[in-house]
Amino acid sequence: MKKLILVALTAVSAVSFADSTKRILEQYRKEALMEQSKTVKEVKVKPEKPKKITFEPVNEVVEEVTVEEVVDDGRTHTTEDVIDKVNFYLQNNPEKNAKLQRQYRAVVGQE
């Protein structure tokens, strides 16, 4: 009989302890939510004013630049180092080389 009373008393105390723990946790959760809502503030961003750009006239003498005319004789103006670089690039990129070969065959019509 004593064992039955002890078991019942333990069960009742466990249930009441669990219920009080649940209430305490719920209270802490509510307090945390209230505190969090107090700390969250709305941040207002002030729009930037457009910056004014002022142009000052220059009184300095500007030198004139002349452009020499290039005679186009139908040939490309390349140097050996450029050709070497292109060949090196095509060797390391076979898909680009294949595409270039297809375009060449389409334009010239032969290999």
C-alpha positions in Angstrom: 0.0 0.0 0.0 2.8 2.4 0.9 4.4 1.7 -2.5 1.1 2.5 -4.3 0.8 5.8 -2.4 4.5 6.7 -3.2 3.9 5.9 -6.9 0.8 8.0 -7.0 2.5 10.9 -5.2 5.4 10.7 -7.6 3.1 10.7 -10.6 1.1 13.7 -9.3 4.3 15.6 -8.5 5.8 14.8 -11.9 2.6 16.0 -13.7 2.5 19.2 -11.6 6.2 19.8 -12.2 5.7 19.4 -15.9 2.7 21.7 -15.9 4.6 24.4 -13.9 7.6 24.1 -16.2 5.4 24.5 -19.2 3.9 27.7 -17.7 7.3 29.1 -16.8 8.7 28.4 -20.4 5.6 30.0 -21.9 6.1 33.1 -19.7 9.8 33.3 -20.7 8.8 33.0 -24.4 6.3 35.8 -24.1 8.8 38.1 -22.3 11.4 37.4 -24.9 9.0 38.2 -27.7 8.1 41.5 -25.9 11.7 42.4 -25.4 12.5 41.6 -29.0 9.7 43.7 -30.3 11.0 46.6 -28.2 14.5 46.4 -29.6 13.4 46.2 -33.3 13.3 49.8 -34.5 12.3 51.1 -37.8 15.3 52.6 -39.6 14.6 55.5 -41.8 16.9 56.1 -44.7 17.3 59.6 -45.9 17.4 60.0 -49.6 20.7 61.4 -50.9 20.6 64.8 -52.5 21.8 64.8 -56.0 25.3 66.1 -56.3 25.8 69.2 -58.4 28.5 69.0 -61.0 30.0 72.3 -62.0 32.0 72.7 -65.2 34.6 75.4 -65.2 35.8 76.7 -68.5 39.5 76.0 -69.4 41.5 78.9 -70.7 44.5 76.8 -71.6 45.6 76.3 -75.2 44.7 72.8 -76.5 47.0 71.2 -79.0 45.4 69.9 -82.2 45.9 66.3 -83.0 46.2 65.3 -86.6 45.3 61.8 -87.8 47.4 60.2 -90.5 45.5 58.4 -93.1 46.2 54.7 -93.4 46.2 53.3 -96.9 44.1 50.1 -97.0 45.8 47.8 -99.4 43.6 44.8 -98.4 46.2 43.2 -96.1 46.0 42.9 -92.4 48.6 44.6 -90.3 49.7 41.8 -88.0 53.0 41.0 -86.5 54.7 37.6 -85.9 54.1 37.8 -82.1 50.4 38.3 -82.6 50.2 35.3 -84.9 52.1 33.2 -82.4 49.7 34.2 -79.6 46.7 33.3 -81.7 48.1 30.0 -82.7 48.9 29.2 -79.1 45.4 30.1 -78.1 43.9 27.9 -80.8 46.1 25.0 -79.7 44.9 25.2 -76.1 41.2 25.7 -77.1 40.3 22.9 -79.6 36.6 23.9 -79.7 37.5 27.4 -80.8 39.8 26.0 -83.4 37.1 23.7 -84.8 34.7 26.6 -84.9 37.2 28.7 -86.8 37.9 25.9 -89.2 34.1 25.4 -89.9 33.8 29.2 -90.6 36.8 29.1 -92.8 35.4 26.2 -94.9 32.0 27.9 -95.1 33.6 31.2 -96.5 36.3 29.8 -98.7 34.6 26.6 -99.7 37.6 24.4 -99.5 40.3 23.3 -97.1 
